[in-house]
Amino acid sequence: MYCVKCGKEYEGQFCPHCGQAAPAKRYCPGCGAEITDPNITECPGCGGFVP
């Protein structure tokens, strides 16, 4: 994933470059797909609204 603060790619719970915590996992209430982009409000799978 890419850090929302510094933009660098990383794996894990915290960015090793700047210390930013990974965003909480979100799921589409319509189809249950995991939403990995914190800026998405429309599910790429079913088009439903993601809060």
N, C-alpha and C positions, 0 to 999 in steps of 0.2 A: 504494500500500500504506500501511498504518498502522504507525507506529513502535511497537515492543513496549515501549519505555521511557516515552515521553511521550504516545503515543496520537495524535499529529498525523499527517495524511496527507502523504506525500512520494513522490518518485520518485528512483531512483538507488541507489547503494551505501551512502550514509550519510544519516542524518536531518539536514537543515540546521538544525533547531531545537535538538537536544541532542547530536548527534554519534554517536548509536548506529549501529553497523554493521547493514546489512540482514541478515536471517537467510539462512543458506545454503539453496539450493534443495534440495528433497527431492522424490522421486518414489515413487509407489506401486510396490512390487515385483510386485504382481499384474497391474495394467493399464497402468502407465507414466504415469499422470496426474501432473501437477505439483501438489504440495501446497504451497499458499502460506501457510497458517496454521500457525505453529510449534507450536500447541497441539493440533493434530489428530493423533489416533492411528488413526483409522478413515477410509479413503478414501471421499470422498463419491461417487465414481464406481462403485466395485465393492464397497465394504464391507470390503475387506481391511485387515489390520493394517499400519500405516505406522510403522516404527521411528523 
